[in-house]
């Protein structure tokens, strides 16, 4: 019951004020028969009070919450001016109760200070009664009852305001914790560290309810990857922010840093088991609940830091499972995945390292292994970011060039020309086939292998592109 009353306190207070004042008017009408106007005023206030239970005045702000006392003041004024209610013996007590009730109502439903604003109207109402009927009330009534009522109203207003702030703070804390849980549940393994930084930046904006966030993550090679979201954002933090990021990454506790005119900034590290995963900077942060904000930041930092660390672990395990131990590029398993990912318009390039056996026989297998490693490094340098390579085994390599179309042969020629002067005694032969929409992956592989065989048969150190003429020749 108490929770219902507090949740609907504006309606309950309005109903109590209107019904109470209407009841006083009806009692005054009973004490002085024949005053039908008082009956109508009292009944009208009671009806309005009952109706106010079904209408929430809170969304209408100060004007809506002042409507009930305004109706009471108007009703009392009409009773005084037209029905001469002050001529009865109960009028002084009724007016005192009425003035006190209005002021207490104002203190209950409006912020502190509003009772002081309303008090002159109450004093004016009582003086109106005094002018109408000089003998009805004494001057002590407006100068004693009203100040006491204002003091009580202000006390009630401060207590209600504090209770409302506490309720809002509790609700806000619960919402932010729920948001954190929801964000962590939606956090998915991204394809790169930059995508992870993007997800963390979006999560920080949502959880801390700020305008701008900057996230800097450290990748497995130790490089810092920055991402900023918000007004005037860019992917590179300024010098001051960079210094703050460096200090935060090396720290272990979040903190709130004043930034002058831009408000306060929350900076927090993303801790990991062996090394800090990165740092998060968000601003401007509200300062009314800074202690909880820091606690939430610690929880956010720990959970996100663990998630980022898991990304590193999963990434390393995935690379280990698909990385060739000798060359460092993709192994046969990775090559199979690349073949499965072929799309129409992609080019498949099969490479064969010529004369590797000569190097092994002349200089030993360590020298041959070094040539394979140098070729792998060469592939990583000369290929586009969208192209991928893998080692099929022995001296055979595979390249998938995305959306190569008419430039399919140019991809292989670029690899071969770049290898000249690097390979020593070795050269490269290449067979190229364009994956078509009507082709199976196995067909494309066989075509590239056929083109490679033709390049080696023609003297090696060259690239051949499979075309329909090859199919006619085979037929």
C-alpha positions, 0 to 999 in steps of 0.5 A: 500500500505504501509503495502504491501511495508513493508511486502515485503520490501526486494523484493521492495528494491532489485527491486529498487536497480537493476532497478535504477542502470540498468537505470543509465547504460542505460542513460550512454549508451544513452549519449555515443552511440556505447557502447553496453556493457552498454546497456546489463549491464543496461538491465540485471540489470533491468530484474534481478530487475523485477524478484526479485519481485517474489523471497523472499530473506529474507529466505536466510539470509545475503547472499541472501540479499547481492546478489542485491548489489553484482550484482550492484557492478559487473555490475558497475565494468564491466562498468568501466573496459570495457566500460570506463563509467567514460569518460562521463560527467554523470559518477561522478553523476551516480557513486555517486548515485550508491554508495549511493543507495547500502549503503542505500539498505544495511542499509535497509535490513541488521542489523546495522553495515553492511553498515560499512562493505560494505563501503570499497568496495564502496571506492574501486570501486570509486578508481578504477574509479579514476585510470582508468580516473584520471580526471573523479572524485575528491577525495572528492567523495569517502571521502565525499559521502561514509561517508554520505551514510554510516551515512544515511544507519546506521540510516535507519538500526537502524530505520528498526531494531527497527520497525522489533523488534516492529513488532515481539514483537507485533506478539509474543504477539498476538500469546501468547494471542491466545495460552492462549485463545486456552489452556483455551478452551481446558482445561477440567475437569480432574479426579484428582488434579494430572491430573489437575496439569499435564494439567496446566504444559503442558499449561505453557510449551506451553504458555510461550515457556519454557523448564521446568515447575513445578506446585504445586496444593493444594487439598481439604485436603490441601496437595500439589500435585507437577508435573514437565515437561521438561528435568530431570523432576521428580514429587518432586521439590528440596529444593530450588524449594520447598521454592520458591513454598511455598513463591509463594503460599502465594503471590499474584503477579507473578515475575521473579527470576534470577537463575544464569546460568540457566536463569530467572525463572517465578513464579506465584501463582494460586489465588482462592477465599478463598485460593491459589490454587497453584503455577506455576514455568517456566524457562528459560523465555526470558527477552526481553519482561518481562513486557508483560510476567508478564502481561500474567502470571497474566492473566494465573494465574487468569484464571487457578486459577478460573478453578482449583477452579471450579474443587474443587467446582464441585468435592465437589458437586459431592461428596456430591451427591454421598456420604453417610452422615453417613459413608462418603463413596459412597451412594446408588446412587454411588453404582448404578454407580459402578454396571453400571461400572462393566466389565468382570473380575470384582468381586462384593462383597455384605457385610452384617454387622451381629448382628447390631440390637443387638448393637442398642438394647443393646447400642443404635443407636449412638453405631450402627452408630459408628460401621457403620462408623468404617466399612466404614473406614476399607473398605477404608484401606483394599481395593486396590486403584482400588477397590471401595465401597459404602453403599447400605443401612442399614447394607449392603455394596457393593464392586467392585474389579476391575480385580479380576478374580481368586482372587475374594473370596480373596478380601472378605476374606481380608475384613472379616479377617481384621474386626475381633477384630475391630467389637466388637459384629459384624461380616461380611458375604459376597457374591461374584460373578465374572462378566462375559462377557455374564452376565447382571449386574442384573444377577451378583447382584443376584448371589452375593446376593444368595452367601451372603444368603448362607453365612448367612444361613451357620452361618454368619461370612464367605464369599461364592463365587457364582459358576455354582454349585449354578446354577445347585442347583437352577435348 
